[in-house]
Amino acid sequence: MWACTRNLLILIALGLALGGTPTFAQGLSPPPPVQVERPPPSPGPQFVWIAGHWAWAGDRWVWASGRWVEAQGTWIPGRHVSTPQGWIYQEGRWTK
């Protein structure tokens, strides 16, 4: 029990240290290949396209579409990471 709790705390700390918030309870299998999206026209020069990604929805992977977001620095994309408990998604983040 303690080892499981300790590992969970380590994963949370790692996710926070990397600047993202990991999402737990994802699939034991990796997400499907990334879908190629064709972004709609940009709403303006200050916007950045944030690509879509696979999200875990209870018992299956679902596609979360990309979106335009007003830039707040440089965008570091999110990524899926394999852990002993399954796959987690570390959210993308902004850097100045």
The first five atom37 places (N, CA, C, CB, O) and aatype in JSON, in Angstrom:
{
  "aatype": [12, 17, 0, 4, 16, 1, 2, 10, 10, 9, 10, 9, 0, 10, 7, 10, 0, 10, 7, 7, 16, 14, 16, 13, 0, 5, 7, 10, 15, 14, 14, 14, 14, 19, 5, 19, 6, 1, 14, 14, 14, 15, 14, 7, 14, 5, 13, 19, 17, 9, 0, 7, 8, 17, 0, 17, 0, 7, 3, 1, 17, 19, 17, 0, 15, 7, 1, 17, 19, 6, 0, 5, 7, 16, 17, 9, 14, 7, 1, 8, 19, 15, 16, 14, 5, 7, 17, 9, 18, 5, 6, 7, 1, 17, 16, 11],
  "atom_mask": [
    [1, 1, 1, 1, 1],
    [1, 1, 1, 1, 1],
    [1, 1, 1, 1, 1],
    [1, 1, 1, 1, 1],
    [1, 1, 1, 1, 1],
    [1, 1, 1, 1, 1],
    [1, 1, 1, 1, 1],
    [1, 1, 1, 1, 1],
    [1, 1, 1, 1, 1],
    [1, 1, 1, 1, 1],
    [1, 1, 1, 1, 1],
    [1, 1, 1, 1, 1],
    [1, 1, 1, 1, 1],
    [1, 1, 1, 1, 1],
    [1, 1, 1, 0, 1],
    [1, 1, 1, 1, 1],
    [1, 1, 1, 1, 1],
    [1, 1, 1, 1, 1],
    [1, 1, 1, 0, 1],
    [1, 1, 1, 0, 1],
    [1, 1, 1, 1, 1],
    [1, 1, 1, 1, 1],
    [1, 1, 1, 1, 1],
    [1, 1, 1, 1, 1],
    [1, 1, 1, 1, 1],
    [1, 1, 1, 1, 1],
    [1, 1, 1, 0, 1],
    [1, 1, 1, 1, 1],
    [1, 1, 1, 1, 1],
    [1, 1, 1, 1, 1],
    [1, 1, 1, 1, 1],
    [1, 1, 1, 1, 1],
    [1, 1, 1, 1, 1],
    [1, 1, 1, 1, 1],
    [1, 1, 1, 1, 1],
    [1, 1, 1, 1, 1],
    [1, 1, 1, 1, 1],
    [1, 1, 1, 1, 1],
    [1, 1, 1, 1, 1],
    [1, 1, 1, 1, 1],
    [1, 1, 1, 1, 1],
    [1, 1, 1, 1, 1],
    [1, 1, 1, 1, 1],
    [1, 1, 1, 0, 1],
    [1, 1, 1, 1, 1],
    [1, 1, 1, 1, 1],
    [1, 1, 1, 1, 1],
    [1, 1, 1, 1, 1],
    [1, 1, 1, 1, 1],
    [1, 1, 1, 1, 1],
    [1, 1, 1, 1, 1],
    [1, 1, 1, 0, 1],
    [1, 1, 1, 1, 1],
    [1, 1, 1, 1, 1],
    [1, 1, 1, 1, 1],
    [1, 1, 1, 1, 1],
    [1, 1, 1, 1, 1],
    [1, 1, 1, 0, 1],
    [1, 1, 1, 1, 1],
    [1, 1, 1, 1, 1],
    [1, 1, 1, 1, 1],
    [1, 1, 1, 1, 1],
    [1, 1, 1, 1, 1],
    [1, 1, 1, 1, 1],
    [1, 1, 1, 1, 1],
    [1, 1, 1, 0, 1],
    [1, 1, 1, 1, 1],
    [1, 1, 1, 1, 1],
    [1, 1, 1, 1, 1],
    [1, 1, 1, 1, 1],
    [1, 1, 1, 1, 1],
    [1, 1, 1, 1, 1],
    [1, 1, 1, 0, 1],
    [1, 1, 1, 1, 1],
    [1, 1, 1, 1, 1],
    [1, 1, 1, 1, 1],
    [1, 1, 1, 1, 1],
    [1, 1, 1, 0, 1],
    [1, 1, 1, 1, 1],
    [1, 1, 1, 1, 1],
    [1, 1, 1, 1, 1],
    [1, 1, 1, 1, 1],
    [1, 1, 1, 1, 1],
    [1, 1, 1, 1, 1],
    [1, 1, 1, 1, 1],
    [1, 1, 1, 0, 1],
    [1, 1, 1, 1, 1],
    [1, 1, 1, 1, 1],
    [1, 1, 1, 1, 1],
    [1, 1, 1, 1, 1],
    [1, 1, 1, 1, 1],
    [1, 1, 1, 0, 1],
    [1, 1, 1, 1, 1],
    [1, 1, 1, 1, 1],
    [1, 1, 1, 1, 1],
    [1, 1, 1, 1, 1]
  ],
  "atom_positions": [
    [[0.83, -1.2, 0.0], [0.0, 0.0, 0.0], [0.87, 1.26, 0.0], [-0.94, 0.0, 1.22], [0.65, 2.17, -0.8]],
    [[1.87, 1.31, 0.91], [2.73, 2.48, 1.0], [3.47, 2.71, -0.31], [3.72, 2.33, 2.15], [3.61, 3.85, -0.75]],
    [[3.97, 1.61, -0.95], [4.71, 1.75, -2.2], [3.82, 2.36, -3.29], [5.25, 0.39, -2.66], [4.29, 3.19, -4.06]],
    [[2.58, 1.95, -3.36], [1.64, 2.49, -4.35], [1.4, 3.98, -4.11], [0.3, 1.72, -4.32], [1.42, 4.78, -5.05]],
    [[1.18, 4.35, -2.86], [0.97, 5.75, -2.51], [2.22, 6.57, -2.8], [0.57, 5.89, -1.03], [2.14, 7.68, -3.32]],
    [[3.38, 6.01, -2.45], [4.65, 6.71, -2.69], [4.85, 6.93, -4.19], [5.84, 5.92, -2.1], [5.24, 8.02, -4.6]],
    [[4.58, 5.9, -5.01], [4.73, 6.04, -6.45], [3.78, 7.09, -7.01], [4.48, 4.7, -7.14], [4.16, 7.86, -7.89]],
    [[2.56, 7.13, -6.52], [1.59, 8.12, -6.96], [2.08, 9.53, -6.63], [0.22, 7.87, -6.32], [1.98, 10.44, -7.46]],
    [[2.61, 9.72, -5.43], [3.13, 11.03, -5.04], [4.33, 11.43, -5.89], [3.53, 11.03, -3.56], [4.49, 12.6, -6.24]],
    [[5.17, 10.46, -6.23], [6.31, 10.75, -7.1], [5.83, 11.19, -8.48], [7.22, 9.5, -7.23], [6.37, 12.14, -9.05]],
    [[4.8, 10.5, -9.03], [4.26, 10.89, -10.34], [3.65, 12.28, -10.31], [3.22, 9.88, -10.8], [3.83, 13.06, -11.25]],
    [[2.94, 12.61, -9.24], [2.36, 13.95, -9.11], [3.47, 14.99, -9.05], [1.45, 14.05, -7.85], [3.4, 16.01, -9.73]],
    [[4.49, 14.74, -8.24], [5.61, 15.68, -8.12], [6.33, 15.85, -9.46], [6.6, 15.21, -7.05], [6.69, 16.96, -9.83]],
    [[6.52, 14.75, -10.17], [7.17, 14.82, -11.48], [6.34, 15.65, -12.44], [7.4, 13.42, -12.05], [6.87, 16.5, -13.16]],
    [[5.04, 15.42, -12.47], [4.16, 16.18, -13.35], [4.19, 17.66, -13.04], [0.0, 0.0, 0.0], [4.23, 18.49, -13.95]],
    [[4.17, 18.01, -11.75], [4.22, 19.42, -11.36], [5.57, 20.02, -11.69], [3.93, 19.58, -9.87], [5.64, 21.17, -12.12]],
    [[6.64, 19.26, -11.5], [7.98, 19.76, -11.81], [8.13, 20.03, -13.3], [9.04, 18.76, -11.35], [8.85, 20.95, -13.69]],
    [[7.47, 19.24, -14.13], [7.53, 19.44, -15.57], [6.58, 20.53, -16.05], [7.23, 18.15, -16.29], [6.52, 20.84, -17.24]],
    [[5.83, 21.11, -15.13], [4.97, 22.22, -15.47], [3.58, 21.84, -15.91], [0.0, 0.0, 0.0], [2.79, 22.71, -16.28]],
    [[3.25, 20.58, -15.89], [1.92, 20.15, -16.29], [1.23, 19.44, -15.15], [0.0, 0.0, 0.0], [1.86, 19.1, -14.15]],
    [[-0.03, 19.23, -15.31], [-0.79, 18.48, -14.32], [-1.11, 17.13, -14.92], [-2.08, 19.24, -13.89], [-1.92, 17.06, -15.84]],
    [[-0.49, 16.04, -14.42], [-0.78, 14.75, -15.02], [-2.21, 14.32, -14.73], [0.19, 13.7, -14.5], [-2.78, 14.66, -13.68]],
    [[-2.78, 13.6, -15.65], [-4.12, 13.05, -15.48], [-3.97, 11.56, -15.25], [-5.04, 13.36, -16.71], [-3.37, 10.88, -16.08]],
    [[-4.5, 11.04, -14.15], [-4.34, 9.64, -13.82], [-5.54, 8.83, -14.28], [-4.13, 9.47, -12.33], [-6.51, 9.38, -14.81]],
    [[-5.47, 7.54, -14.08], [-6.55, 6.6, -14.39], [-6.81, 6.54, -15.89], [-7.82, 6.98, -13.65], [-7.95, 6.45, -16.33]],
    [[-5.74, 6.59, -16.66], [-5.89, 6.45, -18.09], [-5.66, 5.01, -18.48], [-4.93, 7.37, -18.84], [-5.45, 4.14, -17.64]],
    [[-5.71, 4.76, -19.78], [-5.67, 3.41, -20.29], [-4.38, 2.66, -20.04], [0.0, 0.0, 0.0], [-3.31, 3.25, -19.93]],
    [[-4.5, 1.36, -19.97], [-3.32, 0.51, -19.87], [-2.64, 0.39, -21.22], [-3.69, -0.88, -19.32], [-1.44, 0.12, -21.29]],
    [[-3.39, 0.58, -22.3], [-2.8, 0.56, -23.63], [-2.49, 2.0, -24.05], [-3.76, -0.12, -24.67], [-3.15, 2.94, -23.58]],
    [[-1.5, 2.18, -24.92], [-1.18, 3.54, -25.35], [-2.32, 4.14, -26.16], [0.11, 3.54, -26.18], [-3.16, 3.42, -26.7]],
    [[-2.35, 5.48, -26.24], [-3.38, 6.12, -27.05], [-3.17, 5.8, -28.54], [-3.38, 7.65, -26.83], [-2.07, 5.45, -28.94]],
    [[-4.23, 5.91, -29.34], [-4.09, 5.71, -30.79], [-3.14, 6.75, -31.39], [-5.47, 5.78, -31.49], [-2.78, 7.72, -30.72]],
    [[-2.75, 6.56, -32.64], [-1.9, 7.56, -33.3], [-2.61, 8.93, -33.33], [-1.56, 7.11, -34.74], [-3.83, 9.02, -33.4]],
    [[-1.8, 9.96, -33.27], [-2.34, 11.33, -33.29], [-3.08, 11.56, -34.6], [-1.2, 12.37, -33.13], [-2.63, 11.15, -35.66]],
    [[-4.23, 12.23, -34.51], [-5.0, 12.57, -35.7], [-4.42, 13.85, -36.32], [-6.51, 12.76, -35.36], [-4.06, 14.78, -35.6]],
    [[-4.33, 13.86, -37.62], [-3.86, 15.06, -38.31], [-5.03, 16.03, -38.41], [-3.28, 14.71, -39.74], [-6.08, 15.69, -38.95]],
    [[-4.83, 17.22, -37.89], [-5.89, 18.24, -37.92], [-5.48, 19.36, -38.87], [-6.17, 18.81, -36.5], [-4.31, 19.72, -38.96]],
    [[-6.45, 19.88, -39.55], [-6.22, 21.06, -40.39], [-6.86, 22.24, -39.67], [-6.83, 20.88, -41.85], [-8.08, 22.4, -39.68]],
    [[-6.03, 23.09, -39.04], [-6.59, 24.19, -38.26], [-7.41, 25.14, -39.12], [-5.48, 24.95, -37.56], [-7.06, 25.4, -40.27]],
    [[-8.49, 25.67, -38.56], [-9.22, 26.73, -39.27], [-8.35, 27.98, -39.28], [-10.61, 27.01, -38.59], [-7.33, 28.04, -38.6]],
    [[-8.74, 28.98, -40.04], [-7.94, 30.21, -40.08], [-7.75, 30.8, -38.68], [-8.61, 31.25, -41.0], [-8.64, 30.75, -37.83]],
    [[-6.57, 31.35, -38.47], [-6.26, 31.97, -37.17], [-7.15, 33.18, -36.94], [-4.78, 32.38, -37.11], [-7.41, 33.95, -37.86]],
    [[-7.62, 33.36, -35.68], [-8.42, 34.55, -35.38], [-7.59, 35.83, -35.31], [-9.16, 34.35, -34.07], [-8.15, 36.93, -35.24]],
    [[-6.27, 35.7, -35.32], [-5.41, 36.89, -35.28], [-3.96, 36.51, -35.09], [0.0, 0.0, 0.0], [-3.66, 35.37, -34.74]],
    [[-3.03, 37.45, -35.31], [-1.61, 37.14, -35.24], [-1.11, 36.78, -33.83], [-0.83, 38.3, -35.74], [-0.05, 36.18, -33.69]],
    [[-1.86, 37.14, -32.81], [-1.44, 36.86, -31.43], [-1.89, 35.47, -30.95], [-1.99, 37.93, -30.5], [-1.71, 35.14, -29.78]],
    [[-2.48, 34.67, -31.84], [-3.0, 33.35, -31.46], [-2.06, 32.23, -31.88], [-4.39, 33.13, -32.07], [-1.37, 32.33, -32.9]],
    [[-2.06, 31.16, -31.09], [-1.24, 29.98, -31.33], [-2.17, 28.77, -31.42], [-0.16, 29.78, -30.19], [-3.11, 28.65, -30.64]],
    [[-1.9, 27.89, -32.38], [-2.68, 26.67, -32.51], [-2.18, 25.64, -31.5], [-2.61, 26.11, -33.96], [-1.0, 25.29, -31.5]],
    [[-3.09, 25.16, -30.64], [-2.79, 24.1, -29.68], [-3.37, 22.82, -30.28], [-3.38, 24.41, -28.22], [-4.59, 22.67, -30.36]],
    [[-2.5, 21.92, -30.69], [-2.94, 20.7, -31.37], [-3.79, 19.82, -30.45], [-1.73, 19.91, -31.86], [-3.66, 19.87, -29.23]],
    [[-4.66, 19.03, -31.06], [-5.5, 18.11, -30.3], [-4.69, 16.95, -29.74], [0.0, 0.0, 0.0], [-3.52, 16.76, -30.08]],
    [[-5.33, 16.17, -28.88], [-4.67, 15.01, -28.27], [-5.74, 14.0, -27.85], [-3.8, 15.44, -27.05], [-6.93, 14.31, -27.78]],
    [[-5.29, 12.79, -27.58], [-6.19, 11.75, -27.1], [-6.39, 11.93, -25.6], [-5.64, 10.35, -27.42], [-5.43, 12.13, -24.87]],
    [[-7.63, 11.85, -25.15], [-7.97, 11.97, -23.73], [-8.69, 10.69, -23.3], [-8.85, 13.24, -23.46], [-9.45, 10.1, -24.07]],
    [[-8.46, 10.28, -22.06], [-9.12, 9.1, -21.54], [-10.48, 9.49, -21.0], [-8.27, 8.42, -20.44], [-10.59, 10.4, -20.18]],
    [[-11.53, 8.81, -21.46], [-12.91, 9.13, -21.05], [-13.56, 7.9, -20.44], [-13.74, 9.64, -22.25], [-14.37, 7.24, -21.08]],
    [[-13.2, 7.59, -19.21], [-13.81, 6.49, -18.49], [-13.32, 5.11, -18.88], [0.0, 0.0, 0.0], [-12.71, 4.42, -18.06]],
    [[-13.57, 4.71, -20.13], [-13.17, 3.37, -20.55], [-12.6, 3.33, -21.97], [-14.34, 2.42, -20.45], [-12.41, 2.26, -22.55]],
    [[-12.34, 4.51, -22.53], [-11.83, 4.54, -23.91], [-11.14, 5.87, -24.19], [-12.98, 4.31, -24.93], [-11.33, 6.85, -23.48]],
    [[-10.33, 5.87, -25.24], [-9.68, 7.1, -25.7], [-10.64, 7.88, -26.59], [-8.36, 6.77, -26.46], [-11.31, 7.29, -27.45]],
    [[-10.72, 9.19, -26.4], [-11.51, 10.07, -27.27], [-10.61, 11.22, -27.71], [-12.79, 10.61, -26.54], [-9.7, 11.62, -26.98]],
    [[-10.87, 11.73, -28.9], [-10.04, 12.81, -29.45], [-10.52, 14.16, -28.91], [-10.09, 12.8, -31.0], [-11.7, 14.5, -29.03]],
    [[-9.61, 14.93, -28.33], [-9.88, 16.3, -27.89], [-9.31, 17.21, -28.97], [-9.25, 16.61, -26.46], [-8.09, 17.31, -29.12]],
    [[-10.16, 17.87, -29.72], [-9.74, 18.68, -30.87], [-8.84, 19.84, -30.46], [-10.96, 19.22, -31.6], [-8.9, 20.35, -29.35]],
    [[-8.01, 20.24, -31.41], [-7.14, 21.38, -31.21], [-7.94, 22.67, -31.18], [0.0, 0.0, 0.0], [-9.14, 22.69, -31.47]],
    [[-7.26, 23.77, -30.81], [-7.95, 25.06, -30.69], [-6.94, 26.19, -30.79], [-8.72, 25.15, -29.35], [-5.75, 26.01, -30.53]],
    [[-7.42, 27.35, -31.16], [-6.61, 28.57, -31.16], [-6.67, 29.2, -29.77], [-7.11, 29.57, -32.26], [-7.75, 29.31, -29.18]],
    [[-5.52, 29.62, -29.26], [-5.44, 30.24, -27.94], [-4.54, 31.46, -28.05], [-4.9, 29.23, -26.86], [-3.52, 31.44, -28.75]],
    [[-4.91, 32.52, -27.36], [-4.07, 33.72, -27.36], [-2.73, 33.39, -26.71], [-4.77, 34.89, -26.62], [-2.69, 32.85, -25.6]],
    [[-1.64, 33.73, -27.39], [-0.29, 33.39, -26.91], [0.01, 34.05, -25.57], [0.75, 33.82, -27.94], [-0.34, 35.2, -25.32]],
    [[0.66, 33.26, -24.72], [1.1, 33.74, -23.41], [2.59, 33.43, -23.23], [0.27, 33.09, -22.27], [3.06, 33.28, -22.1]],
    [[3.31, 33.34, -24.31], [4.73, 32.96, -24.31], [4.93, 31.91, -25.38], [0.0, 0.0, 0.0], [4.31, 31.97, -26.44]],
    [[5.8, 30.95, -25.1], [6.06, 29.84, -26.02], [5.31, 28.61, -25.53], [7.59, 29.55, -26.13], [5.39, 28.26, -24.35]],
    [[4.58, 27.96, -26.42], [3.79, 26.8, -26.04], [4.65, 25.54, -26.08], [2.57, 26.66, -26.97], [5.28, 25.24, -27.09]],
    [[4.68, 24.8, -24.97], [5.32, 23.49, -24.89], [4.18, 22.46, -24.94], [6.22, 23.33, -23.57], [3.38, 22.4, -24.0]],
    [[4.1, 21.66, -26.01], [2.96, 20.73, -26.14], [2.91, 19.68, -25.03], [3.03, 20.02, -27.48], [3.93, 19.32, -24.45]],
    [[1.69, 19.21, -24.76], [1.51, 18.11, -23.82], [1.99, 16.82, -24.45], [0.0, 0.0, 0.0], [2.3, 16.75, -25.64]],
    [[2.06, 15.78, -23.61], [2.51, 14.48, -24.14], [1.96, 13.36, -23.28], [4.04, 14.41, -24.19], [1.66, 13.55, -22.1]],
    [[1.85, 12.19, -23.88], [1.44, 10.98, -23.17], [2.71, 10.31, -22.64], [0.62, 10.0, -24.11], [3.73, 10.25, -23.33]],
    [[2.63, 9.8, -21.42], [3.76, 9.16, -20.78], [3.32, 7.8, -20.25], [4.33, 10.04, -19.63], [2.26, 7.68, -19.63]],
    [[4.12, 6.77, -20.49], [3.85, 5.44, -19.97], [4.37, 5.35, -18.54], [4.49, 4.34, -20.87], [5.52, 5.71, -18.27]],
    [[3.52, 4.87, -17.63], [3.91, 4.67, -16.24], [3.55, 3.23, -15.86], [3.2, 5.7, -15.28], [2.84, 2.56, -16.6]],
    [[4.04, 2.75, -14.73], [3.66, 1.4, -14.29], [2.14, 1.24, -14.09], [4.37, 1.05, -13.0], [1.63, 0.13, -14.17]],
    [[1.43, 2.35, -13.83], [-0.02, 2.3, -13.62], [-0.81, 2.45, -14.91], [-0.43, 3.38, -12.65], [-2.03, 2.3, -14.9]],
    [[-0.16, 2.74, -16.02], [-0.85, 2.97, -17.28], [-0.34, 4.25, -17.93], [0.0, 0.0, 0.0], [0.69, 4.79, -17.52]],
    [[-1.05, 4.72, -18.92], [-0.66, 5.92, -19.64], [-1.3, 7.14, -19.01], [-1.06, 5.82, -21.12], [-2.48, 7.13, -18.66]],
    [[-0.51, 8.21, -18.86], [-1.03, 9.48, -18.36], [-0.76, 10.56, -19.4], [-0.39, 9.86, -16.99], [0.14, 10.41, -20.23]],
    [[-1.53, 11.61, -19.36], [-1.31, 12.75, -20.24], [-0.82, 13.92, -19.4], [-2.62, 13.13, -21.02], [-1.48, 14.33, -18.44]],
    [[0.34, 14.45, -19.76], [0.86, 15.64, -19.1], [0.46, 16.84, -19.96], [2.42, 15.57, -18.9], [0.86, 16.95, -21.12]],
    [[-0.33, 17.73, -19.38], [-0.83, 18.89, -20.1], [0.32, 19.75, -20.63], [-1.73, 19.73, -19.18], [1.4, 19.8, -20.04]],
    [[0.07, 20.42, -21.75], [1.03, 21.38, -22.27], [1.11, 22.58, -21.35], [0.0, 0.0, 0.0], [0.29, 22.74, -20.44]],
    [[2.11, 23.44, -21.59], [2.29, 24.6, -20.73], [2.96, 25.74, -21.5], [3.14, 24.23, -19.49], [3.55, 25.53, -22.56]],
    [[2.84, 26.92, -20.96], [3.45, 28.11, -21.53], [4.77, 28.39, -20.82], [2.5, 29.33, -21.42], [4.88, 28.19, -19.61]],
    [[5.77, 28.86, -21.57], [7.0, 29.38, -20.98], [7.18, 30.79, -21.48], [8.24, 28.48, -21.33], [6.74, 31.13, -22.58]],
    [[7.81, 31.59, -20.7], [8.02, 33.01, -21.08], [9.28, 33.17, -21.89], [8.09, 33.9, -19.83], [9.62, 34.28, -22.29]]
  ]
}
